[in-house]
Amino acid sequence: MKWLRKVRFKLGALFGRGKFDAEMDAEMRMHLELRIERNISAGMSAEEARYAALRDFGGLDQIKERARDQRGGLWLGHLIQDFRYGLRLLRKSPGFTGTAVLTLAIGIGACAAVFSVVNAVVLHPFSYPNIDRLMVVRSVFLPTGSRQSMATGDFFDYRHESAAFAELATSNSKGTNFIIGNEPMRLYTEYVTVNFFKTLGVRPFLGRDFRPEEEIRGNGNVIILGYNAWREQFSGHSDVIGQTILADGSAATIIGVMPPDFQTFANSNYGPALYMPITDWGSLRQNRGRDNYQTIGRLKDHVTQAQANSELNLIASRLAQQYPDTNKGWGVSIVPLLDDMIDFARPLLFILLGAVGFVLLIACANIANLLLARAASRQREIVVRTALGASRGRIMRQLLCESMLLAAFGGVLGVLLAHGSTKLITSILPSDLPGSANVVVDSRTLIFTCVVVFLTGMGCGLAPAFQAAQVDLNQALKEGGRGNSAGKKGLRLRSLFVVSEVSLALILLTSAGLLVRSFLAYENMDRGYYRGRDLFGTPLALTQKKYNVPQNRINFSDRVLEKLSQLHGINSTAFSSDSAPFGEFAIAGRPVAAPGFGPPARFQIVTPDYFKTQGIPLIHGRVFTNQDAVSTPLVMLIDQGLAKRYFLNENPIGQRLKIALDDTTPAEWREVVGVVGTARFNFEDAVQDRIYIPYRQTPPLDSFLEVRTTPGAFLDLHAISGAVHSVDASVPLTVMFGSGSEDRGTPGVRRLSMLLATLFSGVALLLAAIGIYGVMAYNVAQRTSEIGLRMALGAQQRDVLRLVMTGGARVICFGILFGLLGALASARLLGALLFNVGPYDLLTFGSITLAISVVGFFACLLPALRAIKVSPMVALRSE
Amino acid sequence: MEKTELLSGTLDLLVLRVLNGGPLHGFGIAERIHVLSRDVLTVEEGSLYPSLYRMEEKGWIEAEWGQSDKGRRAKFYTLTKEGRKQLANERQTWDRVALAIADVLRNA
């Protein structure tokens, strides 16, 4: 029964508050009466007796409050009471509440938004079960440690022999021409081993997975649709299973659709994807050349990464003995999938987290300042409450409740902001960042936000609450609640906040400045090719059966170029191979390195006008002509980088180089007929040297058509596709703006970090300016009477201005000093993302310091101007 | 009349001991302690009521409204079984401490 009484007691304390108070009141009153009676019976007069009893009894309300505090379970009641009271107070001053909530909403919202990105990208980019068991497997060239895709022949052996992996799968992606209904279209297709989805641990949500026998050619041509392809090309009808479509000219049966959240770890920036099994194992298993296959494995339970690593390397050393020509010196490297995928985005995420953290800190400092000012003006209320028996803890709790309420409202609004901005974030994230499509405000984000809200409420409320609760009752009552002494102490604290705000803003701004500078340096760098806005292009794939004859491809390109040249406003047009794969070459008359060790270069197949269209200058010799054909000697052009590297003291023209365009064609000797300028299409690319080969000698199946218009000419995009379709209507097109050789990956990260850092630092600067202004304005308001007195005693406006401004200047100078120290440290952390800009860039640091000084100056000037307008009479009367 | 402050921690013991004699209201408790200590100890209301509420919450005493001898409604406090146990404990502790202090004072 003991617990029952306890529960009743606690509930009574919580809900029967009125009853409890009334009873306590009655009890005390009776006590007092009994005392008076005793005093009377001791011989005092009624008046005297009453007075003595009251004096002996002490502060009735203080006793009551202390007695109340003894009752357990009451803290909850107090808390509810404090929150109610806080709500009432906040409602009473909507201006303050609005400012504070909005400021916090920006800070918390930014945090929530960035967390939702980090959550999607770093913590949960893929929905694969047990993702930590998934490993990316690559071949590694042991002497240099460079990692490359695994040869399909090697993959076949590893899959056959490895015991460490439950599944090993590989995939390769390329565009494929489909005819769906009657419409030709080119869709991104991933060619996968049949155990691919099983390895990832994902099943189609409609239909079935691939079967082992479907890896063998002739056992039925099957295809699985990605969710987006299913929605867009088949309107999401569930009866697609069993339908037949034409894929590169042969019929394929749709057997399944992947779930909506499925995303492969390979590049996914080609839009909706389809999946087909790799079937040509006959040739692939003989292939020991390393090309674009991505191999992934799922470790068996209880097998460690190290064990798997040593097992595969054992197999690799056996393969090296068996196939010394191709495999000598090659080992295997195993990296967890997650580490492999997000490596390049890490600096971006750190920048983001740092930036929002700073913004939130600055927002907190602002709110703390506002609360300090409020606490100072509320000192009378606090004094009265203390006099009525409120303990220091109680007062602090009350004030913390208010800041918590502010943070909570800010949090709610912030989450709404974050939710609204996820679309925006998704659109600016690099599309090849895994998980970037899954950025949502989910339960994890909400939990994170709750923690942030709590810390924010504590962070911005603790100092003001502590300060306010330090009330010296006697002193405060003597001052009549004007609170000058506490105001002074508060001002020091407020100045401290402003110093930190200024330094945080400075750090953020310089970091953003450095990122902007590197971005501009990168954008404006001379890349050796034309990057104007009058360049159009489209990938073109010739996959109809007739194009298996090379001459038909040449005829096609000839006729398209001819049609296009008849259009108005065309400057020049060219075909090039869709990709520029890299391979090794050998130079006639020089010692040959072992296969796989020759000097590397990228090979690009182009038509004669390619260089004119791309704006790549000819340095020596000649460019291709239409006479460079199958029947004439094999020729090539090299770029200046390659020429300098290998023919520094020789004339490169007339040199002979041996190259193999891909693994299926034999290596051939070609003569260098010219040298062109170096074009850096992808600056981050390790292989920059390029070799150009005439289109007519090796017309590719996958090509890219580039069209450069004459300056100022208006070109209808439909005119381009019309010209192509007038030659062959079955060729799918996606005409787009700009060159086909645009770069992805790190440049995207650089652009994004610059954009966001700039955005956040703008917000930070604004908040800091508000903070400085707030403190200065408060300072001036506090000193109104002092200023009035000075002016009455003959101080000039100039003197008052100087008085106010020096105070502000000191705070800002300290802020800038600390900020510069912090900025130097953070600039070093940025190092890897900077480009052609030193971390200690004088221009950035100088201009940002200047900008902050100017903003700070004006934030001080406005209150100072108000101060000198003070009429001495009014100021003195305000006392 | 000179007031002697109570040693800290002893108020609970005294209140429990006084209540052991039967139910009393707050004023009665204070009076009783005052009288039993031959007017040496004065219990301040500012300490008494918080102590009473604390002990009530701990379950050592129970409160009930009843009639005082002069017919007034008053809140009477009664010792519970647990309170009795607590009293025995505290008393033992007190005796030991008091003896120890006396020993020190005598022999030092």
Chai-1 contact restraints between the chains, C-beta under 6 A:
chainA,res_idxA,chainB,res_idxB,connection_type,confidence,min_distance_angstrom,max_distance_angstrom,comment,restraint_id
A,E27,B,K75,contact,1.0,0.0,6.0,A-B,restraint_1
A,M30,B,A74,contact,1.0,0.0,6.0,A-B,restraint_2
A,H31,B,G26,contact,1.0,0.0,6.0,A-B,restraint_3
A,H31,B,F27,contact,1.0,0.0,6.0,A-B,restraint_4
A,L34,B,F27,contact,1.0,0.0,6.0,A-B,restraint_5
A,F57,B,E45,contact,1.0,0.0,6.0,A-B,restraint_6
A,G58,B,G46,contact,1.0,0.0,6.0,A-B,restraint_7
A,I63,B,E45,contact,1.0,0.0,6.0,A-B,restraint_8
A,I63,B,G46,contact,1.0,0.0,6.0,A-B,restraint_9
A,I63,B,Y49,contact,1.0,0.0,6.0,A-B,restraint_10
A,R66,B,P50,contact,1.0,0.0,6.0,A-B,restraint_11
A,A67,B,Y49,contact,1.0,0.0,6.0,A-B,restraint_12
A,A67,B,P50,contact,1.0,0.0,6.0,A-B,restraint_13
A,A67,B,Y53,contact,1.0,0.0,6.0,A-B,restraint_14
A,Q70,B,P50,contact,1.0,0.0,6.0,A-B,restraint_15
A,Q70,B,Y53,contact,1.0,0.0,6.0,A-B,restraint_16
A,Q70,B,R54,contact,1.0,0.0,6.0,A-B,restraint_17
A,R71,B,Y53,contact,1.0,0.0,6.0,A-B,restraint_18
A,R71,B,E57,contact,1.0,0.0,6.0,A-B,restraint_19
A,G72,B,E57,contact,1.0,0.0,6.0,A-B,restraint_20
